[in-house]
């Protein structure tokens, strides 16, 4: 090969033998973006705007955040969880402070549905900081021990906390989040907030037979007949709402397949009060309302403004059943005193209905 031909081969990359593979590696490293620090451009966070100030990037859907440690000021900071440090000994104590969300719920929240447009998804896809946040979220999720919730059942059969001896004060109570799922009455999905607004609601949240058997100790006609007498005598102002949570899509398909059995068990008059929820329950929600063990059933007493006034976990013990019944009676008295005949939710404010207007309980 002449000197001229060798120079042309070197410029065009026509090399042979071991030097060919070396050249390919060099070219791959040249085009790779993982080994070098990127320079700020107009599309990267921190890029300088015309006025010299950094231009923040707009994120259309923030990356999910996985809880790693309980909040130190939480009334359940000492309770066992599926993450964090493993607890060797635990004794549940009564709730000392209200639990719940800080902001009032609204229909359309926590649906788990991605409403972004294609352009918005593309912009989020190339957002490097969002990728880092999602990577941290996935790392925390994968690192959680799979059997931790089952192990925590050894502590008093999974009971996370004891019910408070009396209702939380209305002005200090926090909110029950809006959940979104399919009901037994229709294939269309619905929100829980419009159903809870204007009623005294006993809300049960469970996943699996073990948890369902636990909440039955609070609300079943056989084990708490006094509760069902109060619900029947309330004239529709008090209700029982059941939320069956199953995040595994295969198990949810089986539940839907045998939904006819659930309909027979629940009764037609309660079909619209039985929810099947698969998405939308984040770690923030679980931490706020105390859903710390996915294998345990939880019972809440929610007032007509969607505030959690009482809560129980696991199986009923001691006078917790009687406390639930007394709490329902107390909420009915508050509804009567405020003149709420079936509340209408306008934003987050419940107003008494005008004369002659049908109540929420009359709507099917």
C-alpha positions in Angstrom: 0.0 0.0 0.0 1.4 3.3 -1.0 1.8 6.3 1.3 -1.1 8.1 -0.4 -3.4 5.1 -0.1 -2.5 4.7 3.6 -3.3 8.3 4.3 -6.7 7.9 2.6 -7.4 4.7 4.5 -6.6 6.4 7.8 -8.9 9.4 7.1 -11.9 7.2 6.0 -11.5 4.7 8.7 -10.7 1.8 6.4 -8.5 -0.2 8.8 -8.0 -3.9 9.3 -7.2 -6.3 12.1 -7.1 -5.3 15.8 -6.9 -1.6 14.8 -10.5 -1.8 13.4 -12.0 -2.9 16.7 -10.1 -0.2 18.5 -11.4 2.4 16.1 -15.0 1.2 16.6 -14.6 1.5 20.3 -13.2 5.0 20.0 -16.1 6.0 17.8 -18.7 4.5 20.2 -17.1 6.5 23.1 -17.3 9.6 21.0 -21.0 9.3 20.5 -21.8 8.0 24.0 -23.4 10.4 26.4 -22.9 8.4 29.6 -19.2 8.9 30.1 -19.0 12.7 29.7 -20.5 15.6 31.5 -23.1 17.4 29.3 -22.7 21.0 28.6 -25.7 23.2 29.4 -27.9 24.0 26.4 -31.3 25.6 25.9 -33.0 22.3 26.7 -31.1 21.4 29.9 -31.8 22.6 33.4 -29.8 25.5 34.4 -29.3 26.9 30.9 -28.8 30.6 30.9 -31.8 32.6 29.5 -31.3 35.9 27.5 -31.4 37.9 30.7 -28.6 35.8 32.2 -30.7 34.0 34.8 -31.0 30.2 34.8 -34.2 28.9 33.0 -35.9 26.1 34.9 -37.2 23.2 33.0 -41.0 22.5 33.0 -41.9 19.1 34.2 -45.4 17.9 33.2 -45.6 14.9 35.5 -43.3 14.8 38.5 -41.4 11.5 39.1 -42.9 9.4 41.9 -41.2 9.5 45.3 -40.8 6.3 47.4 -40.8 6.7 51.1 -37.6 5.6 52.8 -38.1 6.6 56.4 -41.2 7.6 58.4 -41.7 11.3 59.2 -40.3 12.0 62.7 -43.5 13.9 63.7 -45.9 11.2 62.5 -48.1 9.6 65.2 -47.1 6.3 63.6 -43.4 6.9 63.4 -42.7 3.9 65.6 -45.0 1.4 63.7 -43.5 -1.3 61.5 -43.3 -0.7 57.8 -42.4 -2.6 54.6 -39.3 -0.4 54.3 -36.7 1.1 56.6 -35.2 -0.5 59.6 -36.6 -3.8 60.7 -38.4 -3.8 64.0 -37.9 -6.7 66.4 -40.5 -5.8 69.0 -43.7 -3.7 68.7 -46.8 -3.0 70.7 -49.6 -0.9 69.1 -50.7 2.2 71.0 -53.8 4.3 70.5 -53.7 7.1 68.0 -52.6 10.3 69.8 -53.1 12.7 66.9 -55.3 12.8 63.7 -54.1 11.1 60.6 -54.9 11.9 57.0 -54.0 14.2 54.1 -53.4 17.9 54.7 -55.4 19.1 51.8 -59.1 18.4 51.1 -59.8 15.8 48.4 -61.3 16.4 45.0 -62.7 14.2 42.3 -60.0 13.4 39.7 -57.1 13.1 42.1 -55.0 9.9 42.6 -56.5 8.2 39.5 -53.2 6.7 38.3 -54.0 7.8 34.7 -51.4 9.6 32.7 -53.1 12.6 31.0 -49.9 14.0 29.3 -49.9 14.7 25.6 -47.3 13.0 23.3 -45.2 16.2 23.3 -45.3 16.4 27.1 -44.2 12.8 27.4 -41.4 13.4 25.0 -40.2 16.5 27.1 -40.3 14.5 30.3 -38.5 11.6 28.6 -35.5 13.7 27.8 -35.5 15.4 31.3 -32.3 14.1 32.9 -33.2 15.2 36.4 -36.5 13.4 36.2 -34.7 10.2 35.1 -32.5 10.5 38.2 -35.5 10.9 40.4 -37.3 7.9 38.9 -34.1 5.9 39.1 -34.0 6.6 42.9 -37.7 5.7 43.2 -37.2 2.3 41.5 -34.1 1.6 43.5 -36.0 2.2 46.8 -38.9 0.0 45.6 -36.6 -2.9 44.5 -34.6 -2.8 47.7 -37.7 -3.3 49.9 -37.9 -6.8 51.5 -40.7 -8.7 49.7 -41.8 -10.6 52.9 -41.5 -7.7 55.3 -45.3 -7.2 55.5 -45.8 -10.9 56.2 -43.2 -10.8 58.9 -44.8 -7.7 60.5 -48.0 -9.8 60.9 -46.3 -11.5 63.8 -46.8 -8.3 65.9 -50.4 -8.6 67.2 -51.6 -10.0 63.9 -50.5 -7.0 62.0 -52.3 -4.4 64.1 -50.7 -1.1 63.3 -52.4 1.1 65.9 -55.3 1.0 68.4 -58.4 3.1 67.8 -58.6 6.4 69.6 -60.9 6.4 72.7 -63.0 9.2 71.2 -63.4 11.1 67.9 -60.8 13.6 66.7 -62.0 17.2 66.9 -63.5 18.4 63.6 -61.3 21.5 63.3 -58.1 19.4 63.9 -59.0 16.4 61.7 -57.2 15.7 58.4 -58.7 14.4 55.2 -59.4 11.0 53.6 -57.8 11.0 50.1 -59.8 10.6 46.9 -59.5 7.1 45.4 -60.5 6.1 41.9 -61.7 2.7 40.8 -64.4 0.5 39.4 -67.5 -0.2 41.4 -69.7 -3.3 41.4 -72.6 -1.3 40.0 -70.9 -0.3 36.7 -67.9 -0.9 34.5 -67.2 2.8 34.6 -64.7 3.9 37.2 -65.7 6.5 39.8 -64.2 8.7 42.6 -64.8 8.1 46.3 -65.1 11.8 47.3 -68.5 12.5 45.8 -69.8 9.4 47.5 -68.4 10.4 50.9 -69.4 14.0 50.8 -72.5 14.7 52.9 -72.5 11.4 54.7 -71.1 9.8 57.8 -69.1 7.0 56.2 -67.5 3.9 57.6 -64.7 3.2 55.1 -62.8 -0.1 55.0 -59.6 -0.5 53.0 -58.3 -4.1 52.5 -56.4 -6.3 50.2 -56.8 -10.1 50.3 -58.8 -12.5 52.5 -56.8 -12.0 55.6 -57.4 -8.3 55.6 -61.0 -8.7 54.7 -61.6 -11.0 57.6 -60.0 -8.4 59.9 -62.3 -5.6 58.8 -65.3 -8.0 59.3 -64.6 -7.9 63.0 -65.5 -4.2 62.8 -68.3 -4.0 60.3 -69.9 -7.4 59.7 -73.6 -7.8 60.8 -72.6 -10.9 62.8 -69.9 -9.3 64.8 -71.2 -5.7 65.0 -75.0 -5.7 64.7 -75.3 -2.4 66.5 -73.5 -0.7 63.7 -75.9 -2.0 61.0 -78.9 -0.9 63.1 -77.5 2.6 63.2 -76.8 2.6 59.5 -80.3 1.4 58.8 -81.9 3.9 61.1 -79.9 6.9 59.7 -82.1 7.2 56.6 -79.2 7.1 54.2 -77.1 9.7 56.0 -74.7 7.0 57.2 -73.2 4.3 54.9 -70.6 1.6 54.7 -68.0 2.0 51.9 -65.7 -0.9 51.1 -62.4 -0.3 49.1 -60.7 -3.5 47.8 -57.1 -2.6 46.8 -55.2 -4.9 44.5 -52.2 -3.4 42.7 -51.3 -6.7 40.9 -53.1 -6.6 37.6 -53.4 -10.4 37.3 -55.0 -10.6 40.8 -57.3 -7.7 39.8 -58.4 -9.6 36.7 -59.3 -12.6 38.8 -61.3 -10.4 41.2 -63.2 -8.9 38.2 -63.8 -12.3 36.8 -65.5 -13.4 40.0 -67.2 -10.1 40.7 -70.6 -11.8 40.4 -69.7 -13.5 43.7 -69.0 -10.2 45.3 -72.3 -8.8 44.1 -74.2 -11.6 45.7 -72.3 -11.1 49.0 -72.5 -7.3 49.1 -76.1 -6.9 48.0 -77.5 -4.8 45.1 -78.2 -1.7 47.3 -74.4 -1.5 48.2 -72.9 -2.2 44.7 -72.1 1.5 44.2 -70.3 1.6 47.6 -67.8 -1.3 46.8 -64.7 -0.1 44.9 -62.0 -2.1 43.2 -58.9 0.1 43.2 -55.6 -0.8 41.5 -53.7 2.5 41.0 -53.3 5.8 42.7 -52.4 4.9 46.3 -48.9 6.3 46.7 -46.4 6.0 49.5 -47.4 9.5 50.6 -51.0 8.4 51.0 -50.1 5.3 52.9 -47.9 7.2 55.3 -50.6 9.9 55.8 -53.6 7.7 56.5 -51.7 4.8 58.2 -51.9 2.1 55.5 -48.5 0.8 56.5 -49.1 -2.9 55.9 -50.7 -4.1 52.7 -51.8 -7.4 54.3 -53.8 -5.7 57.0 -57.3 -4.3 56.9 -58.0 -0.7 58.0 -61.3 0.9 59.1 -62.0 4.6 59.0 -64.8 6.8 60.2 -65.1 9.7 57.7 -67.4 12.7 58.3 -69.5 14.6 55.8 -66.6 16.8 54.9 -64.3 13.9 54.1 -62.3 14.2 57.3 -61.0 11.2 59.2 -62.5 11.4 62.7 -61.6 7.9 63.9 -59.5 4.9 62.6 -58.9 1.3 63.5 -56.5 -1.3 62.2 -56.4 -5.1 62.1 -59.0 -7.0 64.1 -61.2 -5.3 66.5 -60.1 -5.5 70.1 -61.6 -4.4 73.4 -64.2 -1.6 73.0 -63.2 -0.6 69.5 -66.6 -1.8 68.0 -68.5 0.2 70.6 -66.3 3.2 69.9 -67.1 2.9 66.1 -70.8 2.8 66.8 -70.7 5.8 69.1 -68.6 7.7 66.6 -71.2 7.1 63.8 -74.0 8.4 66.1 -71.9 11.5 67.0 -71.4 12.3 63.3 -75.1 11.9 62.6 -75.7 14.5 65.3 -73.2 16.9 63.7 -74.8 16.4 60.3 -78.2 17.2 61.7 -76.9 20.2 63.6 -75.3 21.6 60.5 -78.4 21.0 58.4 -76.7 18.9 55.8 -79.3 16.8 54.0 -77.0 15.1 51.6 -74.2 17.5 50.8 -73.3 18.9 47.4 -69.5 19.2 46.8 -68.5 22.5 45.2 -64.8 22.4 45.1 -64.0 21.4 48.6 -66.9 23.1 50.4 -70.1 21.3 51.2 -73.3 23.3 51.3 -76.8 22.3 52.4 -79.1 21.4 49.5 -81.8 23.7 48.5 -85.4 22.6 49.1 -86.7 20.0 46.7 -83.3 19.0 45.4 -82.6 15.3 45.4 -80.0 14.1 47.9 -76.7 12.4 47.1 -78.0 9.2 48.6 -80.9 9.3 46.1 -78.6 9.3 43.2 -77.6 5.9 41.8 
